[in-house]
Amino acid sequence: MTGFPEDFLWGGATAANQCEGAWNEDGKGISIADVLTCGGLAKHTAALPGVPEEMKKHIAKMRGVTYRSGDQEGAAIAFKMNTYPEEGIPALLEEEYYPNHQAIDHYHRYKEDLALFAKMGFKCYRMSIAWTRIYPQGEETEPNEAGLRFYDNVFDECLKYGIEPIVTLSHYEMPLALTLKYNGFADRRVIDCYIRYVKTVFERYQHKVKYWLTFNELNSVVHSGFINAGVFSKDRRLIEAASYHQLLASAQVVRFAHDHYPQFQMGCMIGVSPAYPYSCKPEDNLAALKQNQQRDTYYPDVQMRGFLPEYKLIQLQQEGIRLPIQPGDAEILSGGCCDFMAFSYYQTSVAAAQDEAMQRTAGNMGSFIFNPNLKKSEWGWQIDPIGLRYTLNLFYDRYHKPLFIAENGLGAADVLNADHTVHDPYRIDYLRQHIQAIKDAIVLDGVQVFGYTPWGCIDLISCSTGQISKRYGFIYVDVDDAGQGTLNRYEKDSFAYYKRVIETNGEIL
């Protein structure tokens, strides 16, 4: 092979909670994403024109989960579970700003957006279904027809343009009601709620959707049990229980799909930041191995191989944590192995045996030891195209099943010029290097990769900060961190670049 496969799936990725808006329209219930505030970098928010100072205070702080605790109200830092109050209950607060409520209004503008995706030449579109549009509270016996009809329309519009939908079933959109009643997936009964929802959408869209991902970035539960699994608690035992229940839920729906819809291709999806050892010291190499096991490979090991790996069970035993394993669970896991592995890749990390005093930098939902050999983005994320090739080899060698790059991209503070142009050579350079790395993995290493969907193909709300000024898209959306703007769409320079990449199947980079 000299390049990308002829049927390679080029496209882009979004998530319902970060782009749709219309948070309470047409019967939609409140989701866990709907109680997340905006956050961000003060240097960006300070310059926002026409934004009241009171609003700037909301935007400039770290993204949080708003809650009530007795007579008190507050916001716990979304990605720091140790800030969650023991008696706190997630809730909407009148004075807070929730950017996901409007997002980019994709709910009303999906036809316009999909037409732009088609203009770029998309072969596929990785998106998600908002669970709360289908079962608003999570426990209804009948689905919300308005929600089902909306996604019928979206899929029909995709297929009109020859765009293959690749659908994530749960992407940080769990019904808040399931958190309030059960503490999310910490309770095994929520598995049944998830399966009911999945069976509904499988039946409804069986002739429109072939590729499914069970959960988005399942390993993000390590950073935020609330955003990932609806668990509003700092208790590690509850977090590990929720993670285990999600693995069981994934296996059950994969097995159901294999038994009833053999045309489906079922995938798992994790967020990957593979660790390099800080030095050639044996201790640092072992630290990197252990970090990769616990953070990056545990979840796909279960979903792709069908059993709990020994290293995880030993770690939990050492920490005094017992998973809520019931008779028959081993058979469930072994019978629900995924057909392919999808992952998000933004950066690599570094591991050291002694890391307490080391310089750190920002990362996807966390922080990492600083790598002096790499450049970094405005938000402190280090840029490592070779790391993507490394990651592809790592997982293909491990599982020997097809791989799909579900997210990859550069968040940057793009500027809309007076003539409605956006010049983003930094994004084009980022894409060029990472696409070349994919090509090298395919051609030089023999890795089977069947698709690539850069994150945020259109500007949307950042999960980690709640900002839109942290822009990833090929399409600029005229709205700021305070939700102000026309919401008009404008093509960036990267739009034309990516269009050319797709037209030439990656031959011209």
C-alpha positions, -999 to +999 in steps of 0.1 A: +000+000+000+013+035-009-013+056+008-047+056+024-072+028+016-097+038-012-126+035+012-110+055+040-136+074+060-126+110+061-149+132+082-153+152+114-166+148+149-190+166+173-210+157+204-247+165+209-242+183+242-215+205+228-232+216+196-270+211+196-282+235+222-320+235+224-314+220+259-351+220+269-369+219+236-392+192+222-394+172+254-356+170+260-347+163+296-320+179+317-286+161+312-255+161+333-239+185+307-267+210+313-254+218+348-218+226+337-207+262+338-183+280+315-146+283+324-115+294+306-084+315+304-086+350+318-065+364+290-092+355+265-122+365+286-108+399+296-108+410+259-144+400+251-161+431+238-194+441+253-194+414+280-206+426+314-180+423+341-203+401+361-204+377+332-167+378+328-163+365+364-184+334+355-164+328+323-129+332+338-132+307+366-126+269+361-155+249+346-177+236+374-208+215+383-233+236+400-250+221+431-271+228+462-261+215+496-286+223+523-291+261+521-258+266+502-252+269+465-219+264+447-200+250+418-175+221+422-146+220+397-158+196+370-125+177+366-115+177+403-136+151+420-121+160+454-140+193+452-174+176+452-193+182+485-205+150+502-240+163+506-242+182+474-269+177+448-262+188+411-287+215+402-294+244+379-287+278+396-305+309+383-275+332+383-251+309+365-243+307+328-245+273+311-229+274+276-243+240+265-278+253+267-274+273+235-241+258+222-240+266+184-277+258+179-269+228+157-304+215+166-320+242+144-291+246+119-281+210+113-291+212+076-268+242+071-239+225+090-243+192+071-243+210+038-210+225+048-196+191+058-207+178+024-190+207+007-157+196+024-163+161+010-170+143+043-173+105+039-185+101+075-197+122+104-190+111+140-218+125+162-238+114+192-274+110+202-285+129+232-298+102+256-321+129+272-339+136+238-349+099+237-356+092+274-357+126+291-356+111+327-339+079+318-366+056+332-397+062+309-413+032+294-419+050+261-394+071+242-398+107+232-410+106+196-398+142+189-363+133+198-363+101+177-377+121+148-349+147+151-322+121+146-342+105+118-339+139+101-302+142+108-294+108+095-315+113+064-297+145+057-263+127+061-273+099+038-286+124+012-250+136+009-234+101+011-221+108+046-218+077+068-231+084+104-208+071+131-228+074+163-217+075+199-245+062+221-234+080+253-213+112+251-216+130+284-253+133+280-267+110+308-301+121+322-295+142+353-325+124+369-304+091+370-277+109+389-301+123+414-319+090+420-291+065+416-258+084+415-254+074+379-237+042+369-225+037+405-258+018+407-262-014+386-298-006+378-287+022+355-274-004+331-310-014+324-319+022+316-290+025+292-298-008+275-335+002+271-323+034+254-298+017+232-323-010+220-347+018+211-323+036+189-309+004+174-344-006+163-352+029+150-321+035+130-310+000+120-312+009+083-295+043+087-265+037+110-239+010+107-211+022+130-217+026+167-196+036+197-209+025+231-194+052+253-172+083+246-138+082+263-148+056+288-115+061+307-123+098+314-141+085+345-106+087+361-108+125+358-145+131+362-170+105+374-198+130+370-193+140+334-185+105+323-208+083+344-231+106+364-214+100+397-213+131+419-189+118+445-152+118+454-154+082+466-131+060+445-151+029+453-182+044+436-161+056+406-146+021+401-181+006+404-195+030+378-166+022+355-172-015+359-209-011+353-203+008+321-180-020+308-208-045+315-233-022+298-211-019+267-206-057+265-243-063+267-253-039+239-224-052+217-236-088+222-272-077+215-261-060+183-242-090+172-272-113+178-299-090+163-282-066+139-252-084+123-247-055+099-236-033+128-200-026+135-196-020+172-167+000+187-152+011+220-138+046+224-112+060+248-092+091+252-055+083+247-024+102+260+003+075+260+031+080+284+068+082+275+093+075+303+109+106+316+144+090+313+160+057+304+160+048+341+143+014+346+121+030+373+108+056+348+101+030+322+081+010+347+062+041+357+053+047+320+041+011+316+019+013+347+005+047+338-004+034+303-020+003+318-042+021+343-052+051+322-052+040+285-053+002+281-075-011+309-107-001+293-100-014+257-084-045+272-118-054+287-138-042+256-116-058+230-104-089+248-134-096+270-119-100+305-106-080+334-068-078+332-048-090+362-029-058+367-062-039+373-075-064+398-042-064+417-042-026+418-077-025+432-069-052+457-039-031+470-062-001+474-088-021+492-114-017+465-137-046+454-156-044+422-193-053+424-189-085+404-219-108+402-222-144+389-224-144+351-205-111+347-174-129+332-196-144+305-212-110+297-178-094+292-164-123+271-195-123+249-194-086+241-161-079+225-160-049+201-153-051+164-130-021+163-113+004+186-118+041+183-099+067+203-092+104+207-057+116+204-045+151+212-011+146+229+013+123+246+024+124+283+054+117+304+058+094+334+084+093+361+089+073+392+094+105+412+072+132+397+062+154+426+085+184+418+084+182+380+071+210+358+036+203+345+015+214+316-022+213+306-038+183+290-071+169+280-091+169+313-059+167+333-023+179+336+009+162+325+047+163+332+061+188+307+080+174+278+108+198+268+111+182+233+076+193+222+058+226+214+025+234+230-008+250+221-023+282+235-040+261+261-008+243+271-014+211+253+018+196+239+018+188+202+033+154+191+023+141+157+048+112+160+029+102+191-001+095+170+018+070+149+032+055+181-004+052+195-017+035+163+011+009+165+006+004+202-031-005+199-029-024+166-001-046+180-022-052+211-056-061+196-051-067+158-085-052+151-093-021+129-087+013+144-106+045+141-093+080+151-125+095+165-110+128+177-078+148+169-074+185+166-061+219+178-079+243+200-069+279+192-082+315+196-091+321+159-098+356+147-127+364+124-116+392+101-138+420+088-142+402+055-154+371+074-122+352+067-103+332+092-066+325+086-055+295+106-022+282+092-013+268+127-043+244+124-034+234+088+002+226+100-012+206+129-034+186+106-008+181+079+017+166+105-009+143+121-024+131+088+011+123+077+017+103+109-015+083+101-003+076+066+031+065+079+014+041+103-006+026+075+021+025+048+052+019+068+039-001+098+010-020+083-016-007+108-052-011+098-069+024+102-102+029+085-112+065+094-103+099+107-127+124+122-109+156+135-126+170+166-147+199+164-151+200+126-172+230+134-166+253+164-184+241+195-184+243+233-152+229+248-158+200+272-129+209+295-134+246+298-169+254+285-155+279+261-161+284+224-131+307+221-111+275+223-119+268+187-113+235+169-134+237+138-129+242+101-160+263+103-161+295+124-193+301+144-199+337+153-206+334+190-184+342+220-178+327+255-208+347+268-231+332+241-232+365+222-231+367+184-250+360+152-242+322+151-234+327+114-210+301+099-179+310+080-153+288+063-117+290+077-086+285+056-084+250+071-118+242+054-103+245+019-072+226+031-091+196+045-114+196+014-082+191-007-070+163+015-102+144+012-104+150-026-070+135-031-075+108-004-045+121+015-021+123-014-018+161-012-010+173+023 
